[in-house]
Amino acid sequence: MSIDWNDYSCEDFYDELVEAPGKARDCVDGLLQDLEDLGHDELVTRQEAADVAIKEMGITFTVYSEEGGAIDRTWPFDIIPRIIPQSEWDRVEAGLRQRVQALNLFIDDLYHDQRIIADGVFPAEVLAKSVNFRPQCVGVNPPLGIWAHICGSDLVRDADGTIYVLEDNLRVPSGVSYMLENRLVTKRVFPELFEHYAPLPVDDYPSQLFDTLAALSPRPADYPEVVVLTPGIYNSAYFEHAYLAQQMGCELVEGRDLFVDDDDCVYMRTVDGAERVDVIYRRVDDLFLDPEAFLPDSALGVPGLLRAWKAGKVALANAPGAGVADDKVVYAFVPEIIRYYLDADPIIPNVPTYRCMDSDSLAYTLEHMETLVVKPANESGGYGMLVGPASTKAERERFAELIKKDPRNYISQPALKLSTVPTIIGRKLEPRHVDLRPFILSADRQQVTMGGLTRVAMRKGSLVVNSSQGGGSKDTWILPDCAKD
């Protein structure tokens, strides 16, 4: 059965591939014709082949059930790619570089002179109530002055085509392994498309990540000892931990594999004896990193690790304490942060945001909850928020009480009409809402992935793209031009 793009309706949303029923966007008219030539039945067959490939490749993620159990699931993937012209991506990339540079300056300032507070740009109250500010890190000077070496910023596009930053993930951002695997699977099921189109590559990310980590080494060496620290096999992102370690040629370790000796250096236990570690790409949350400095009952960390980091004997990425900027209330101040440190306007805007700690914003939020998305400061994965248009009166009343009890802990934003991409649903193509998580690396230089992880809300009408709540993913193509080769 053939595809008729005249039957594809994206209503009043911005669709990334289809401008109007039967009309492709300028840079994808050839791709839509190729998909049309394949037809529905062939697309469904290739989607099934992709599902089989993902199972064979062992691409999984973990979902935690309400009963406390962990369930491994195959990675949900839709084969229709999302397309972004390079001319548009160049501006997005510049905006991401600007944003992360400012955030690193902000974090460093908070742990030193706090000039931004003294100058009245950022409220002391917000910092005082931050659950991610680590007093243990005050005065520390991490290598190159960088705290957030790996950042994943979530981008969304509204109905008018404007791209916004929705949030910044600066603690232990995940998802990049799925970006890499999505490209491999897409090449496998659509080999003929890669003969005609040349999406910019993403497969150099592991080498870029290794170079970023190696640049932090306290010992000048051609090949420093870099390890990936994982909480273990039951962590939801364990597949990614193992994948990145393997791709970089690094050891994957747990806390029990490392120890800090009397010289404040970190060593790895090996069959050949102790081996010094230079850089730790840690995928363990701050509070579990070091039972001497943080939670004393943590079995996931390494006793003395913070002491070794402070002594400059080991580098940690991301640095402990970087999460102080990974706060949705701090997010609301990022435009001011960029102007303060860089003396420039933000290249990519924030979603319009109401800070409930401000009386006027609080009143507006409480009065318009049915049209807003209300978010707590430090939840992630789509949990703990209220999507006003999809909420019940009882849910809004409950949230109103939570907001009144602790206004500093909440922000609200208008419910955006997220852009859509054609997605295989059953045996036909339907629009589904998407976001995009590119990854930004910072050390002696900045590097941005060519695209990122496109996440898709698989349920009709849903805006929740998180895989833990039923979301899927797509390959993201940055095309250098709009024509076939």
VEXTORKE-685288 format. One record per residue (C-alpha): x, y, z; residue number from 0. Coordinates in steps of 0.05 Angstrom, whole numbers, plus 5000, padded with zeros to 4 digits. Layout:
BEGIN
+------+------+------+-----+
|   xx |   yy |   zz |   n |
+------+------+------+-----+
|    X |    Y |    Z | NUM |
...
+------+------+------+-----+
***
This chain:
BEGIN
+------+------+------+-----+
|   xx |   yy |   zz |   n |
+------+------+------+-----+
| 5000 | 5000 | 5000 |   0 |
| 5029 | 5067 | 4979 |   1 |
| 5036 | 5129 | 5023 |   2 |
| 4994 | 5190 | 5006 |   3 |
| 5023 | 5250 | 5042 |   4 |
| 4958 | 5287 | 5028 |   5 |
| 4927 | 5243 | 5082 |   6 |
| 4980 | 5262 | 5133 |   7 |
| 4953 | 5318 | 5178 |   8 |
| 4996 | 5353 | 5229 |   9 |
| 4939 | 5400 | 5247 |  10 |
| 4964 | 5464 | 5279 |  11 |
| 5032 | 5437 | 5299 |  12 |
| 5100 | 5448 | 5266 |  13 |
| 5119 | 5383 | 5233 |  14 |
| 5193 | 5373 | 5221 |  15 |
| 5183 | 5339 | 5154 |  16 |
| 5115 | 5360 | 5127 |  17 |
| 5097 | 5433 | 5120 |  18 |
| 5024 | 5420 | 5101 |  19 |
| 4985 | 5359 | 5076 |  20 |
| 5019 | 5336 | 5013 |  21 |
| 5075 | 5389 | 5018 |  22 |
| 5144 | 5372 | 5044 |  23 |
| 5191 | 5421 | 5077 |  24 |
| 5244 | 5447 | 5030 |  25 |
| 5300 | 5403 | 5053 |  26 |
| 5262 | 5337 | 5056 |  27 |
| 5221 | 5333 | 4992 |  28 |
| 5266 | 5278 | 4964 |  29 |
| 5263 | 5238 | 5028 |  30 |
| 5187 | 5239 | 5030 |  31 |
| 5186 | 5215 | 4959 |  32 |
| 5233 | 5158 | 4976 |  33 |
| 5189 | 5138 | 5035 |  34 |
| 5127 | 5143 | 4990 |  35 |
| 5161 | 5097 | 4939 |  36 |
| 5174 | 5045 | 4993 |  37 |
| 5101 | 5045 | 5016 |  38 |
| 5068 | 5028 | 5082 |  39 |
| 5079 | 4953 | 5079 |  40 |
| 5154 | 4959 | 5066 |  41 |
| 5162 | 5011 | 5120 |  42 |
| 5127 | 4965 | 5170 |  43 |
| 5172 | 4908 | 5149 |  44 |
| 5233 | 4951 | 5160 |  45 |
| 5207 | 4974 | 5227 |  46 |
| 5200 | 4902 | 5248 |  47 |
| 5271 | 4889 | 5224 |  48 |
| 5295 | 4948 | 5266 |  49 |
| 5260 | 4919 | 5327 |  50 |
| 5294 | 4852 | 5316 |  51 |
| 5362 | 4886 | 5306 |  52 |
| 5354 | 4924 | 5372 |  53 |
| 5340 | 4859 | 5409 |  54 |
| 5399 | 4825 | 5376 |  55 |
| 5445 | 4883 | 5393 |  56 |
| 5422 | 4882 | 5466 |  57 |
| 5402 | 4955 | 5467 |  58 |
| 5362 | 4962 | 5531 |  59 |
| 5341 | 5010 | 5586 |  60 |
| 5314 | 4997 | 5655 |  61 |
| 5247 | 5018 | 5683 |  62 |
| 5234 | 5017 | 5757 |  63 |
| 5164 | 4993 | 5776 |  64 |
| 5122 | 5019 | 5833 |  65 |
| 5133 | 4953 | 5868 |  66 |
| 5208 | 4968 | 5871 |  67 |
| 5229 | 4920 | 5817 |  68 |
| 5273 | 4934 | 5757 |  69 |
| 5249 | 4914 | 5687 |  70 |
| 5297 | 4912 | 5628 |  71 |
| 5264 | 4933 | 5563 |  72 |
| 5289 | 4938 | 5492 |  73 |
| 5301 | 5009 | 5468 |  74 |
| 5239 | 5038 | 5434 |  75 |
| 5258 | 5064 | 5365 |  76 |
| 5220 | 5091 | 5304 |  77 |
| 5256 | 5086 | 5237 |  78 |
| 5231 | 5151 | 5205 |  79 |
| 5288 | 5201 | 5217 |  80 |
| 5281 | 5273 | 5241 |  81 |
| 5315 | 5322 | 5193 |  82 |
| 5347 | 5389 | 5211 |  83 |
| 5383 | 5431 | 5158 |  84 |
| 5455 | 5447 | 5176 |  85 |
| 5442 | 5521 | 5164 |  86 |
| 5393 | 5519 | 5222 |  87 |
| 5436 | 5473 | 5264 |  88 |
| 5496 | 5520 | 5261 |  89 |
| 5457 | 5572 | 5299 |  90 |
| 5433 | 5520 | 5350 |  91 |
| 5504 | 5495 | 5360 |  92 |
| 5529 | 5566 | 5373 |  93 |
| 5473 | 5576 | 5424 |  94 |
| 5490 | 5512 | 5460 |  95 |
| 5564 | 5530 | 5464 |  96 |
| 5545 | 5599 | 5492 |  97 |
| 5497 | 5570 | 5543 |  98 |
| 5545 | 5517 | 5571 |  99 |
| 5603 | 5567 | 5574 | 100 |
| 5560 | 5614 | 5616 | 101 |
| 5535 | 5558 | 5661 | 102 |
| 5606 | 5535 | 5675 | 103 |
| 5625 | 5607 | 5694 | 104 |
| 5563 | 5610 | 5738 | 105 |
| 5579 | 5545 | 5775 | 106 |
| 5651 | 5566 | 5786 | 107 |
| 5628 | 5634 | 5813 | 108 |
| 5579 | 5601 | 5862 | 109 |
| 5635 | 5560 | 5892 | 110 |
| 5682 | 5620 | 5897 | 111 |
| 5665 | 5694 | 5902 | 112 |
| 5591 | 5691 | 5885 | 113 |
| 5596 | 5757 | 5847 | 114 |
| 5530 | 5744 | 5812 | 115 |
| 5495 | 5745 | 5879 | 116 |
| 5532 | 5806 | 5904 | 117 |
| 5513 | 5843 | 5841 | 118 |
| 5440 | 5828 | 5851 | 119 |
| 5431 | 5786 | 5788 | 120 |
| 5418 | 5719 | 5821 | 121 |
| 5379 | 5714 | 5887 | 122 |
| 5416 | 5687 | 5948 | 123 |
| 5350 | 5654 | 5968 | 124 |
| 5353 | 5608 | 5908 | 125 |
| 5423 | 5584 | 5925 | 126 |
| 5407 | 5577 | 5998 | 127 |
| 5351 | 5528 | 5982 | 128 |
| 5388 | 5490 | 5927 | 129 |
| 5389 | 5415 | 5941 | 130 |
| 5447 | 5407 | 5893 | 131 |
| 5495 | 5459 | 5921 | 132 |
| 5553 | 5421 | 5955 | 133 |
| 5587 | 5461 | 6010 | 134 |
| 5643 | 5409 | 6007 | 135 |
| 5662 | 5438 | 5939 | 136 |
| 5670 | 5511 | 5959 | 137 |
| 5738 | 5537 | 5939 | 138 |
| 5756 | 5478 | 5894 | 139 |
| 5789 | 5494 | 5827 | 140 |
| 5774 | 5436 | 5779 | 141 |
| 5819 | 5427 | 5718 | 142 |
| 5811 | 5482 | 5667 | 143 |
| 5758 | 5514 | 5711 | 144 |
| 5705 | 5469 | 5680 | 145 |
| 5652 | 5437 | 5724 | 146 |
| 5602 | 5409 | 5673 | 147 |
| 5643 | 5372 | 5622 | 148 |
| 5584 | 5334 | 5592 | 149 |
| 5518 | 5370 | 5585 | 150 |
| 5454 | 5347 | 5553 | 151 |
| 5407 | 5405 | 5539 | 152 |
| 5336 | 5389 | 5518 | 153 |
| 5309 | 5429 | 5459 | 154 |
| 5237 | 5436 | 5435 | 155 |
| 5205 | 5471 | 5376 | 156 |
| 5139 | 5508 | 5384 | 157 |
| 5083 | 5515 | 5333 | 158 |
| 5114 | 5577 | 5301 | 159 |
| 5180 | 5541 | 5289 | 160 |
| 5219 | 5574 | 5346 | 161 |
| 5269 | 5529 | 5380 | 162 |
| 5273 | 5536 | 5456 | 163 |
| 5318 | 5505 | 5510 | 164 |
| 5271 | 5467 | 5556 | 165 |
| 5322 | 5446 | 5608 | 166 |
| 5396 | 5434 | 5620 | 167 |
| 5422 | 5367 | 5647 | 168 |
| 5488 | 5378 | 5681 | 169 |
| 5494 | 5323 | 5733 | 170 |
| 5500 | 5256 | 5698 | 171 |
| 5463 | 5267 | 5631 | 172 |
| 5446 | 5203 | 5595 | 173 |
| 5421 | 5182 | 5526 | 174 |
| 5482 | 5192 | 5481 | 175 |
| 5492 | 5117 | 5470 | 176 |
| 5422 | 5111 | 5443 | 177 |
| 5437 | 5168 | 5394 | 178 |
| 5496 | 5127 | 5368 | 179 |
| 5458 | 5062 | 5365 | 180 |
| 5399 | 5096 | 5330 | 181 |
| 5445 | 5115 | 5273 | 182 |
| 5472 | 5044 | 5267 | 183 |
| 5402 | 5014 | 5264 | 184 |
| 5378 | 5066 | 5214 | 185 |
| 5437 | 5050 | 5168 | 186 |
| 5419 | 4977 | 5174 | 187 |
| 5346 | 4984 | 5155 | 188 |
| 5353 | 5042 | 5105 | 189 |
| 5419 | 5029 | 5069 | 190 |
| 5394 | 5059 | 5004 | 191 |
| 5378 | 5126 | 5038 | 192 |
| 5451 | 5133 | 5059 | 193 |
| 5471 | 5125 | 4986 | 194 |
| 5432 | 5188 | 4969 | 195 |
| 5437 | 5230 | 5033 | 196 |
| 5496 | 5249 | 5075 | 197 |
| 5474 | 5265 | 5147 | 198 |
| 5532 | 5292 | 5186 | 199 |
| 5565 | 5237 | 5227 | 200 |
| 5555 | 5223 | 5301 | 201 |
| 5600 | 5162 | 5308 | 202 |
| 5660 | 5205 | 5329 | 203 |
| 5628 | 5220 | 5396 | 204 |
| 5665 | 5166 | 5436 | 205 |
| 5733 | 5192 | 5412 | 206 |
| 5711 | 5264 | 5427 | 207 |
| 5689 | 5242 | 5496 | 208 |
| 5755 | 5208 | 5510 | 209 |
| 5794 | 5269 | 5487 | 210 |
| 5752 | 5313 | 5532 | 211 |
| 5765 | 5267 | 5592 | 212 |
| 5839 | 5259 | 5576 | 213 |
| 5848 | 5335 | 5574 | 214 |
| 5830 | 5335 | 5648 | 215 |
| 5886 | 5288 | 5669 | 216 |
| 5930 | 5312 | 5727 | 217 |
| 5989 | 5275 | 5697 | 218 |
| 6017 | 5295 | 5629 | 219 |
| 6014 | 5231 | 5589 | 220 |
| 5998 | 5210 | 5518 | 221 |
| 5946 | 5160 | 5543 | 222 |
| 5920 | 5174 | 5613 | 223 |
| 5882 | 5121 | 5652 | 224 |
| 5809 | 5138 | 5644 | 225 |
| 5754 | 5096 | 5676 | 226 |
| 5677 | 5098 | 5675 | 227 |
| 5648 | 5092 | 5745 | 228 |
| 5580 | 5059 | 5745 | 229 |
| 5531 | 5044 | 5803 | 230 |
| 5524 | 4974 | 5774 | 231 |
| 5481 | 4930 | 5731 | 232 |
| 5415 | 4952 | 5763 | 233 |
| 5423 | 5025 | 5743 | 234 |
| 5374 | 5047 | 5689 | 235 |
| 5430 | 5072 | 5645 | 236 |
| 5478 | 5013 | 5655 | 237 |
| 5475 | 4996 | 5581 | 238 |
| 5503 | 5065 | 5566 | 239 |
| 5557 | 5060 | 5618 | 240 |
| 5582 | 4994 | 5590 | 241 |
| 5574 | 5018 | 5518 | 242 |
| 5615 | 5082 | 5527 | 243 |
| 5670 | 5046 | 5566 | 244 |
| 5676 | 4995 | 5510 | 245 |
| 5675 | 5048 | 5455 | 246 |
| 5728 | 5090 | 5489 | 247 |
| 5771 | 5030 | 5507 | 248 |
| 5766 | 5045 | 5581 | 249 |
| 5754 | 5002 | 5642 | 250 |
| 5684 | 5000 | 5669 | 251 |
| 5689 | 5000 | 5745 | 252 |
| 5646 | 5001 | 5807 | 253 |
| 5664 | 5036 | 5872 | 254 |
| 5693 | 4972 | 5901 | 255 |
| 5743 | 4968 | 5844 | 256 |
| 5776 | 5034 | 5866 | 257 |
| 5811 | 5058 | 5928 | 258 |
| 5847 | 5121 | 5951 | 259 |
| 5915 | 5109 | 5982 | 260 |
| 5955 | 5150 | 6032 | 261 |
| 5983 | 5193 | 5975 | 262 |
| 5912 | 5217 | 5959 | 263 |
| 5917 | 5183 | 5891 | 264 |
| 5862 | 5138 | 5864 | 265 |
| 5880 | 5067 | 5845 | 266 |
| 5844 | 5012 | 5809 | 267 |
| 5848 | 4940 | 5832 | 268 |
| 5872 | 4895 | 5775 | 269 |
| 5899 | 4824 | 5769 | 270 |
| 5968 | 4855 | 5760 | 271 |
| 5963 | 4898 | 5822 | 272 |
| 5941 | 4970 | 5836 | 273 |
| 5941 | 5017 | 5776 | 274 |
| 5934 | 5092 | 5784 | 275 |
| 5872 | 5126 | 5755 | 276 |
| 5877 | 5196 | 5725 | 277 |
| 5805 | 5212 | 5704 | 278 |
| 5738 | 5184 | 5727 | 279 |
| 5677 | 5193 | 5683 | 280 |
| 5629 | 5183 | 5739 | 281 |
| 5557 | 5161 | 5728 | 282 |
| 5543 | 5160 | 5802 | 283 |
| 5504 | 5217 | 5835 | 284 |
| 5542 | 5265 | 5881 | 285 |
| 5514 | 5240 | 5946 | 286 |
| 5537 | 5169 | 5933 | 287 |
| 5607 | 5185 | 5908 | 288 |
| 5645 | 5186 | 5973 | 289 |
| 5619 | 5160 | 6040 | 290 |
| 5672 | 5203 | 6076 | 291 |
| 5645 | 5268 | 6046 | 292 |
| 5572 | 5254 | 6031 | 293 |
| 5525 | 5197 | 6051 | 294 |
| 5564 | 5154 | 6100 | 295 |
| 5525 | 5091 | 6083 | 296 |
| 5537 | 5094 | 6008 | 297 |
| 5565 | 5029 | 5980 | 298 |
| 5570 | 5056 | 5909 | 299 |
| 5626 | 5106 | 5919 | 300 |
| 5699 | 5108 | 5938 | 301 |
| 5721 | 5130 | 6008 | 302 |
| 5767 | 5190 | 6001 | 303 |
| 5749 | 5205 | 5929 | 304 |
| 5730 | 5277 | 5942 | 305 |
| 5796 | 5287 | 5981 | 306 |
| 5835 | 5261 | 5921 | 307 |
| 5797 | 5307 | 5874 | 308 |
| 5809 | 5368 | 5918 | 309 |
| 5883 | 5350 | 5920 | 310 |
| 5886 | 5351 | 5844 | 311 |
| 5906 | 5278 | 5841 | 312 |
| 5846 | 5255 | 5800 | 313 |
| 5796 | 5290 | 5754 | 314 |
| 5721 | 5277 | 5760 | 315 |
| 5673 | 5289 | 5703 | 316 |
| 5624 | 5318 | 5715 | 317 |
| 5653 | 5353 | 5776 | 318 |
| 5616 | 5343 | 5842 | 319 |
| 5571 | 5403 | 5854 | 320 |
| 5558 | 5417 | 5780 | 321 |
| 5485 | 5400 | 5793 | 322 |
| 5475 | 5467 | 5827 | 323 |
| 5459 | 5493 | 5757 | 324 |
| 5415 | 5432 | 5742 | 325 |
| 5354 | 5463 | 5775 | 326 |
| 5292 | 5486 | 5740 | 327 |
| 5290 | 5550 | 5781 | 328 |
| 5362 | 5565 | 5762 | 329 |
| 5341 | 5550 | 5690 | 330 |
| 5294 | 5609 | 5694 | 331 |
| 5354 | 5655 | 5707 | 332 |
| 5398 | 5628 | 5650 | 333 |
| 5384 | 5687 | 5603 | 334 |
| 5408 | 5734 | 5658 | 335 |
| 5467 | 5689 | 5672 | 336 |
| 5488 | 5692 | 5599 | 337 |
| 5483 | 5767 | 5597 | 338 |
| 5521 | 5774 | 5663 | 339 |
| 5581 | 5731 | 5646 | 340 |
| 5585 | 5738 | 5570 | 341 |
| 5554 | 5807 | 5559 | 342 |
| 5511 | 5778 | 5503 | 343 |
| 5439 | 5760 | 5491 | 344 |
| 5421 | 5686 | 5490 | 345 |
| 5424 | 5657 | 5421 | 346 |
| 5372 | 5604 | 5439 | 347 |
| 5315 | 5629 | 5483 | 348 |
| 5286 | 5596 | 5544 | 349 |
| 5214 | 5574 | 5544 | 350 |
| 5176 | 5632 | 5577 | 351 |
| 5179 | 5615 | 5651 | 352 |
| 5142 | 5638 | 5714 | 353 |
| 5182 | 5634 | 5778 | 354 |
| 5133 | 5616 | 5832 | 355 |
| 5179 | 5648 | 5885 | 356 |
| 5157 | 5715 | 5855 | 357 |
| 5089 | 5737 | 5882 | 358 |
| 5062 | 5759 | 5814 | 359 |
| 5084 | 5695 | 5781 | 360 |
| 5056 | 5653 | 5837 | 361 |
| 4988 | 5687 | 5831 | 362 |
| 4988 | 5678 | 5755 | 363 |
| 5007 | 5604 | 5761 | 364 |
| 4953 | 5589 | 5812 | 365 |
| 4901 | 5625 | 5769 | 366 |
| 4920 | 5592 | 5703 | 367 |
| 4941 | 5522 | 5722 | 368 |
| 4895 | 5489 | 5671 | 369 |
| 4937 | 5520 | 5614 | 370 |
| 5007 | 5513 | 5644 | 371 |
| 5059 | 5460 | 5656 | 372 |
| 5082 | 5463 | 5729 | 373 |
| 5149 | 5432 | 5747 | 374 |
| 5186 | 5421 | 5812 | 375 |
| 5258 | 5445 | 5814 | 376 |
| 5295 | 5379 | 5816 | 377 |
| 5253 | 5323 | 5789 | 378 |
| 5273 | 5290 | 5723 | 379 |
| 5247 | 5239 | 5674 | 380 |
| 5180 | 5274 | 5668 | 381 |
| 5161 | 5256 | 5739 | 382 |
| 5130 | 5303 | 5790 | 383 |
| 5102 | 5353 | 5741 | 384 |
| 5032 | 5376 | 5725 | 385 |
| 5011 | 5382 | 5652 | 386 |
| 4953 | 5430 | 5661 | 387 |
| 4913 | 5417 | 5597 | 388 |
| 4913 | 5342 | 5613 | 389 |
| 4901 | 5348 | 5688 | 390 |
| 4839 | 5339 | 5730 | 391 |
| 4812 | 5391 | 5778 | 392 |
| 4833 | 5348 | 5837 | 393 |
| 4905 | 5343 | 5811 | 394 |
| 4908 | 5419 | 5801 | 395 |
| 4882 | 5431 | 5872 | 396 |
| 4935 | 5383 | 5900 | 397 |
| 4990 | 5418 | 5861 | 398 |
| 4965 | 5486 | 5884 | 399 |
| 4976 | 5465 | 5956 | 400 |
| 5046 | 5440 | 5940 | 401 |
| 5064 | 5505 | 5906 | 402 |
| 5037 | 5548 | 5963 | 403 |
| 5077 | 5507 | 6013 | 404 |
| 5144 | 5517 | 5978 | 405 |
| 5139 | 5568 | 5920 | 406 |
| 5215 | 5568 | 5910 | 407 |
| 5211 | 5495 | 5889 | 408 |
| 5165 | 5507 | 5829 | 409 |
| 5164 | 5541 | 5761 | 410 |
| 5109 | 5542 | 5709 | 411 |
| 5110 | 5548 | 5634 | 412 |
| 5058 | 5552 | 5579 | 413 |
| 5041 | 5485 | 5549 | 414 |
| 5079 | 5488 | 5483 | 415 |
| 5053 | 5456 | 5420 | 416 |
| 5115 | 5412 | 5410 | 417 |
| 5135 | 5397 | 5339 | 418 |
| 5119 | 5330 | 5308 | 419 |
| 5152 | 5279 | 5262 | 420 |
| 5118 | 5225 | 5221 | 421 |
| 5120 | 5160 | 5261 | 422 |
| 5099 | 5089 | 5245 | 423 |
| 5038 | 5073 | 5287 | 424 |
| 5009 | 5005 | 5271 | 425 |
| 5009 | 5003 | 5195 | 426 |
| 5005 | 5078 | 5181 | 427 |
| 5043 | 5142 | 5191 | 428 |
| 5019 | 5191 | 5243 | 429 |
| 5049 | 5254 | 5274 | 430 |
| 5080 | 5246 | 5343 | 431 |
| 5111 | 5300 | 5387 | 432 |
| 5187 | 5303 | 5395 | 433 |
| 5242 | 5338 | 5432 | 434 |
| 5318 | 5336 | 5421 | 435 |
| 5376 | 5325 | 5469 | 436 |
| 5443 | 5346 | 5439 | 437 |
| 5506 | 5335 | 5480 | 438 |
| 5559 | 5388 | 5492 | 439 |
| 5630 | 5369 | 5514 | 440 |
| 5674 | 5421 | 5549 | 441 |
| 5747 | 5416 | 5569 | 442 |
| 5805 | 5449 | 5531 | 443 |
| 5754 | 5461 | 5476 | 444 |
| 5679 | 5454 | 5465 | 445 |
| 5647 | 5403 | 5419 | 446 |
| 5573 | 5392 | 5403 | 447 |
| 5542 | 5329 | 5374 | 448 |
| 5515 | 5335 | 5303 | 449 |
| 5442 | 5330 | 5324 | 450 |
| 5428 | 5289 | 5385 | 451 |
| 5377 | 5241 | 5414 | 452 |
| 5308 | 5256 | 5386 | 453 |
| 5257 | 5229 | 5436 | 454 |
| 5185 | 5218 | 5413 | 455 |
| 5120 | 5213 | 5452 | 456 |
| 5091 | 5149 | 5423 | 457 |
| 5021 | 5159 | 5452 | 458 |
| 4974 | 5202 | 5411 | 459 |
| 4969 | 5272 | 5439 | 460 |
| 5022 | 5259 | 5493 | 461 |
| 5077 | 5309 | 5505 | 462 |
| 5117 | 5263 | 5551 | 463 |
| 5177 | 5237 | 5511 | 464 |
| 5214 | 5201 | 5567 | 465 |
| 5228 | 5128 | 5554 | 466 |
| 5211 | 5111 | 5626 | 467 |
| 5140 | 5135 | 5611 | 468 |
| 5128 | 5103 | 5544 | 469 |
| 5169 | 5148 | 5499 | 470 |
| 5210 | 5125 | 5440 | 471 |
| 5267 | 5154 | 5398 | 472 |
| 5289 | 5171 | 5327 | 473 |
| 5353 | 5181 | 5289 | 474 |
| 5369 | 5255 | 5279 | 475 |
| 5398 | 5277 | 5213 | 476 |
| 5435 | 5343 | 5204 | 477 |
| 5436 | 5350 | 5129 | 478 |
| 5491 | 5395 | 5099 | 479 |
| 5445 | 5416 | 5042 | 480 |
| 5374 | 5404 | 5018 | 481 |
| 5389 | 5365 | 4955 | 482 |
| 5403 | 5292 | 4941 | 483 |
| 5473 | 5274 | 4919 | 484 |
+------+------+------+-----+
***
